[in-house]
Amino acid sequence: MALAIELALYCTRTSGKRLQCSSRAFPVTNVSASRKARVAFCFQEANLSLLTESREESPPTESIQELSDLQLLWRAVKLPIYSVALIPLSVGSATAFLESGAFDGGQYSLLLVSSVLVITWLNLSNDAFDADTGVDKNKKESVVNITGSQRGVLLASFACLAFGCAGLLRAALVASDIRVASLLAAAISCGYIYQCPPFRLSYKGLGEPLCFLAFGPFATTAFYLSQSHKAILPLTPTLWGASALVGITTTLILLCSHFHQVHCKYSSPVLFIQAQIEDDKAVGKISPLVRLGTENGSKVVTFLVTGLYTGLCALAALKALPLPCAALCLLTLPVGKMVVDFVSSNHHDKKKIFLAKYFCVRLHIAFGSALVLGMLLRAWR
């Protein structure tokens, strides 16, 4: 019995923008005269679109018409991201309260406002400097793209930095501890070399380590020390452990913010084309996901979330963290699992994965709040 099979794949280019592929099936002839059959073979996906390398040539996943002005404004403001100012401050202050029983509400308020201003500088200057390289040219929610004024955004960002630094300096003087000013300066320096020229270390894939240091050991420790007035607070294992955990949850937000920049070209049982980060790669921004790809990136997210809860249990076992902290933080496990499941299932989907960073914000807030409440419960015991 002989079987003759012919299969043709026709590919035509439409308007120079995308490659449209369709399959054509030819009859299969059985040479045996006793049976006559015609079997058609075709690809499982008859209409296959292969996007070209250029972003300009590919239609955006979300067109500007699909986003209302309110949605664009919400994305540009990034209000949930400001939790990275609230959580380190709250955890540091709660740890200080556990150690000394003292809390200065005025100092806390001053540091909160100043920190929000510094985060605003980070967000605005990031958009302004990214406009220089063209990495945000397709980012509809970029403040520069919305306002049309890179210079105006940059000036506003440095005005926020000036006022924020003034507030932080005032808080450091009130605390009368040189370590406060030094650690806050180190945290802000991490933010500067992360995104500002001539450093732009985020383009070299160093954004996540800098984020961990800035919001974890540097900022959280500075906020802890800022609550000391009459006595110098010691640097305890509880502080180091809590600051490391805060650093991990903050880093997760930054890491997952890269996923929606990934464009999955095509994936099927027949043909698989690796996802590429077009805008980042084009300007030489080698983020972790450029190096690893989205699939391996999702494994890194799983590793960090697993490490977060493993570290929590280890710190509790070593008595570096109060048991109420560990117990309450373990209640956030469903949120951590939600992050892992969502990223693992949707890392290839540009439209859906945009929400990953907001799931990480939920974890950051829930885990940080649990740490704070656990510290307070132990202190009031």
ZIBEL-V284014 format. One record per residue. N is the residue number from 1. NEAR is the number of other ideal C-beta (glycine too) atoms within 10 Angstrom. Layout:
n:N near:NEAR
n:N near:NEAR
This chain:
n:1 near:6
n:2 near:7
n:3 near:9
n:4 near:10
n:5 near:11
n:6 near:10
n:7 near:13
n:8 near:9
n:9 near:11
n:10 near:9
n:11 near:10
n:12 near:9
n:13 near:11
n:14 near:9
n:15 near:6
n:16 near:8
n:17 near:15
n:18 near:16
n:19 near:14
n:20 near:14
n:21 near:18
n:22 near:15
n:23 near:18
n:24 near:14
n:25 near:16
n:26 near:15
n:27 near:12
n:28 near:15
n:29 near:14
n:30 near:15
n:31 near:9
n:32 near:10
n:33 near:6
n:34 near:5
n:35 near:8
n:36 near:8
n:37 near:9
n:38 near:10
n:39 near:12
n:40 near:11
n:41 near:13
n:42 near:13
n:43 near:18
n:44 near:9
n:45 near:15
n:46 near:11
n:47 near:9
n:48 near:18
n:49 near:15
n:50 near:14
n:51 near:19
n:52 near:14
n:53 near:11
n:54 near:10
n:55 near:15
n:56 near:9
n:57 near:12
n:58 near:17
n:59 near:10
n:60 near:12
n:61 near:15
n:62 near:13
n:63 near:9
n:64 near:10
n:65 near:6
n:66 near:11
n:67 near:15
n:68 near:10
n:69 near:8
n:70 near:8
n:71 near:13
n:72 near:16
n:73 near:13
n:74 near:14
n:75 near:17
n:76 near:20
n:77 near:14
n:78 near:18
n:79 near:10
n:80 near:16
n:81 near:19
n:82 near:17
n:83 near:20
n:84 near:25
n:85 near:23
n:86 near:18
n:87 near:25
n:88 near:31
n:89 near:25
n:90 near:23
n:91 near:27
n:92 near:26
n:93 near:25
n:94 near:26
n:95 near:30
n:96 near:23
n:97 near:20
n:98 near:22
n:99 near:19
n:100 near:16
n:101 near:9
n:102 near:14
n:103 near:14
n:104 near:19
n:105 near:8
n:106 near:9
n:107 near:19
n:108 near:18
n:109 near:12
n:110 near:17
n:111 near:30
n:112 near:18
n:113 near:15
n:114 near:23
n:115 near:24
n:116 near:17
n:117 near:22
n:118 near:22
n:119 near:21
n:120 near:21
n:121 near:23
n:122 near:25
n:123 near:19
n:124 near:23
n:125 near:22
n:126 near:21
n:127 near:24
n:128 near:25
n:129 near:21
n:130 near:24
n:131 near:21
n:132 near:14
n:133 near:17
n:134 near:11
n:135 near:23
n:136 near:22
n:137 near:16
n:138 near:16
n:139 near:19
n:140 near:17
n:141 near:17
n:142 near:22
n:143 near:25
n:144 near:24
n:145 near:19
n:146 near:17
n:147 near:13
n:148 near:8
n:149 near:14
n:150 near:18
n:151 near:10
n:152 near:14
n:153 near:23
n:154 near:18
n:155 near:13
n:156 near:18
n:157 near:23
n:158 near:13
n:159 near:14
n:160 near:21
n:161 near:20
n:162 near:11
n:163 near:16
n:164 near:23
n:165 near:17
n:166 near:12
n:167 near:19
n:168 near:25
n:169 near:15
n:170 near:14
n:171 near:25
n:172 near:22
n:173 near:11
n:174 near:17
n:175 near:23
n:176 near:11
n:177 near:19
n:178 near:10
n:179 near:18
n:180 near:25
n:181 near:18
n:182 near:14
n:183 near:23
n:184 near:27
n:185 near:16
n:186 near:16
n:187 near:25
n:188 near:20
n:189 near:15
n:190 near:21
n:191 near:20
n:192 near:15
n:193 near:15
n:194 near:23
n:195 near:21
n:196 near:17
n:197 near:9
n:198 near:5
n:199 near:15
n:200 near:19
n:201 near:16
n:202 near:24
n:203 near:21
n:204 near:12
n:205 near:16
n:206 near:18
n:207 near:23
n:208 near:21
n:209 near:14
n:210 near:23
n:211 near:22
n:212 near:22
n:213 near:18
n:214 near:25
n:215 near:28
n:216 near:24
n:217 near:19
n:218 near:24
n:219 near:31
n:220 near:31
n:221 near:25
n:222 near:28
n:223 near:30
n:224 near:30
n:225 near:25
n:226 near:29
n:227 near:25
n:228 near:22
n:229 near:15
n:230 near:7
n:231 near:9
n:232 near:12
n:233 near:21
n:234 near:10
n:235 near:13
n:236 near:14
n:237 near:12
n:238 near:20
n:239 near:23
n:240 near:17
n:241 near:21
n:242 near:32
n:243 near:26
n:244 near:18
n:245 near:25
n:246 near:27
n:247 near:23
n:248 near:21
n:249 near:30
n:250 near:27
n:251 near:24
n:252 near:29
n:253 near:22
n:254 near:22
n:255 near:23
n:256 near:29
n:257 near:19
n:258 near:24
n:259 near:26
n:260 near:19
n:261 near:23
n:262 near:22
n:263 near:18
n:264 near:17
n:265 near:17
n:266 near:16
n:267 near:12
n:268 near:11
n:269 near:8
n:270 near:11
n:271 near:12
n:272 near:10
n:273 near:12
n:274 near:11
n:275 near:21
n:276 near:17
n:277 near:21
n:278 near:20
n:279 near:18
n:280 near:21
n:281 near:15
n:282 near:16
n:283 near:15
n:284 near:12
n:285 near:21
n:286 near:15
n:287 near:25
n:288 near:17
n:289 near:25
n:290 near:19
n:291 near:11
n:292 near:15
n:293 near:18
n:294 near:25
n:295 near:13
n:296 near:12
n:297 near:24
n:298 near:24
n:299 near:16
n:300 near:17
n:301 near:21
n:302 near:16
n:303 near:12
n:304 near:20
n:305 near:23
n:306 near:12
n:307 near:14
n:308 near:22
n:309 near:19
n:310 near:11
n:311 near:15
n:312 near:25
n:313 near:13
n:314 near:14
n:315 near:22
n:316 near:20
n:317 near:11
n:318 near:10
n:319 near:10
n:320 near:16
n:321 near:26
n:322 near:23
n:323 near:13
n:324 near:20
n:325 near:30
n:326 near:19
n:327 near:13
n:328 near:20
n:329 near:26
n:330 near:15
n:331 near:11
n:332 near:23
n:333 near:16
n:334 near:9
n:335 near:18
n:336 near:25
n:337 near:13
n:338 near:16
n:339 near:25
n:340 near:19
n:341 near:12
n:342 near:20
n:343 near:26
n:344 near:13
n:345 near:12
n:346 near:18
n:347 near:25
n:348 near:18
n:349 near:15
n:350 near:19
n:351 near:11
n:352 near:15
n:353 near:24
n:354 near:18
n:355 near:15
n:356 near:24
n:357 near:22
n:358 near:15
n:359 near:20
n:360 near:29
n:361 near:24
n:362 near:16
n:363 near:25
n:364 near:28
n:365 near:19
n:366 near:20
n:367 near:28
n:368 near:27
n:369 near:19
n:370 near:21
n:371 near:29
n:372 near:23
n:373 near:16
n:374 near:23
n:375 near:26
n:376 near:17
n:377 near:16
n:378 near:17
n:379 near:18
n:380 near:10
n:381 near:7
